[in-house]
Amino acid sequence: MNLTNNFFCSLNLKFTCITIVLLTISCSSKSNTENNHHVFKYNEHKNIGSLDPAFSKDLADIWATHQLFNGLVQMDDQLNVKPCIAKNWTITDSAKTYTFILRKDVYFHKHQLFGKDSIRATTASDFEYSFNRLLDKSIASPGSWVLKKVDNFSTVNDSTFQIKLKQPFPAFLGLLTMKYCSVVPKEIVEHYGNDFRSNPIGTGPFKFKRWEENLKLVFRRNNHYFETDAEGQQLPYLEAIAITFLPDKQSEFLQFAQGNIDFVSGLDGSYKDEILTAEGKLRAAYSNDIKMIRGPYLNTEYLAFFMESEVKTIQSLKLRKAINIGFDRTKMMTYLRNGIGIPANGGFIPKGLPGFDTTIGFSYQPELAKQLVAEYKAETGNQNPEITLTTTSNYLSFCEFIQRELQKTGLLVNVDVIPPSSLKDAKANGQLDFFRASWIADYPDAENYLSLYYSHNFAPNGPNYTHFKNELFDQMYEAAYLETDPELRAQLYTKMDSLIMDSAPIVPLFYDEVVRFTRKNVNGLGINATNLLELKSVNKTKNLNL
């Protein structure tokens, strides 16, 4: 029995009204797959706002622009910075000057404005123009912050581009991998003006073909692309990418079940129990037709204490540690997330980043948690300690699970649910004593996570929502800026993370995971901790069963 039939058999009560239609369509689904094995199809349930990389803020936009544009450097699936248009670089002047040597075989996509041959090679001056555009206040790019630490940049010659920083910043190369920093051609951008968003010309593995907003977006293979695979074969393998815009995840999954799209990202509540076991394994009924890949995602979900709170239960290190060890994170993930997500038994730095260490965190120790609560009661005379945890409705199930578990230790936890906007404002202004939060990396470096505990970043002027302060931590944080050796810097990151956990200003819950489902005939689709969609190395076979 194929995937489509399995799907309908198991969901016949839920989707009886459309079963006949879907079965009719499914008869031709395999034929469609056979005829379209050079086209990769996916759905974007959130609309794409712009194909201009200067506005690639949301993941939907980033996925699309990543196929069309390149920058100086790129990141592989292990978060290592690799050459792209820059074939190599040097870092000098006490880690403040970056000098990039550019390839000479990188061409913008064909356009009549390029003249006789309709193509033009990229040069260092194109990067100078692109970076100046990113900083142009009249453009109002949301990515201008990426160059915040840059003092100046300049064209040395056609193949040499130089950037000077105001101060050392080891994560800078990671920032340059963001789509904001893509190269764009001046003559095309100035010709289209604001309409460059829907007439993009880049250097990427695919080129723009057609966009019917909210309906369909089509890219075609760039036959002049400069990258090759390990065997020297030119990339990309695919002839085209076709993106649809079905507005909800349930409809998206139905199309996937029929074979009309090639992959689904994420695990939505409308189908998670249908496709996965409680342990997060692919159900046997689906194993012949699809495959699942999963890996770390740079997102830490956690509970946070406001360290300047006057509430005595918040001030108690014993109670903060009791909360950390008083519930089973593995059980929580199995029960509430079908096993998707990594229990946070390490520090704040998530799995997938250098500096992560699973030995510095807290493990489930219910008896010790009871002992710590009992010691608090004896020391303070408070026989009924309680604490209020503020959350949003999306995470109520997690907070109620923790509430029930901590009750067994002798600590009463009240759960207060407020709107996301209210929580955001309240935590920034120190109005919440104990609250749920998450941190998704702005850029793939552990410094971004540790910045939440640097004393000069107290909210509301920075991301230190806990108001955690530790002199040794601050010294290490500042030292890491000057350390150019990645391994030594990772060691500093781990030590800083350990200092945080010693003081327990937070309760790490889990490190998130990227989950992707693909048809069995899709090959080469990897996974990475930034959830970037990389399609230049993807290919499809004709036979679904291969």
Secondary structure, DSSP 4 states (H G I P E B T S, - for coil): --HHHHHHHHTTTTSGGGHHHHHHHHTTHHHHHHHTTTEEEEE-SSPP--S-GGG--SHHHHHHHHHH---SEEE-TTS-EEESSEEEEEEETTTTEEEEEEPS--BPPP-GGG-TTS--B--HHHHHHHHHHHH-TTTT-TTGGGGTTEEEEEEEETTEEEEEESS--TTHHHHHTSGGG----HHHHHHHGGGGGGS----SSEEEEEEETTTEEEEEE-TT---B-TTSPBSP--SEEEEE--SSHHHHHHHHHHTSSSEEES--TTTHHHHB-TTSPBPGGGTTTEEEEEEEEEEEEEEEE-TT---HHHH-HHHHHHHHHSS-HHHHHHHHHTT-SEE--S-SSPTTSTT--TTSS----HHHHHHHHHHHHHHH--SS-EEEEEE-GGGHHHHHHHHHHHHTTT-EEEEEE--HHHHHHHHHTT--SEEEEEEE-SSSSTHHHHGGG-GGGBTTSSSBTT----HHHHHHHHHHHH---HHHHHHHHHHHHHHHHHH--EEEEEEEEEEEEEETTEES----TT-----TT-EE-SSTT-
